[in-house]
Amino acid sequence: MARKKAAIDFEQSLADLQALVERLENGELSLEDSLTAFEQGIRLTRDCQGALTQAEQKVQLLLERDGELAAEPFDAEQAE
């Protein structure tokens, strides 16, 4: 269940980021609202990048086992 939640969180963060970029590109936000949106965008970008990094590390764990695929438990906290 945790994998599905992480995927949903990534997808939601990415969708939120895309919507935020569209609002910023539209140019109708005040300076203060633009700065707030930019800060939120930075957080979303970091969240997405973290999720992608964890996925990449998991793939590496799967592929680097004597040339054979073998699953290992992945501890995200240990990876940081």
Buried (B, 14 or more C-beta within 10 A) or exposed (E): EEEEEBEEEBEEBBEBBEEBEEBBEEEEBEEEEBEEBEEEBEEBBEBBEBBEEBBEBBEEBBEEEEEEEEEEEBEBEEEE
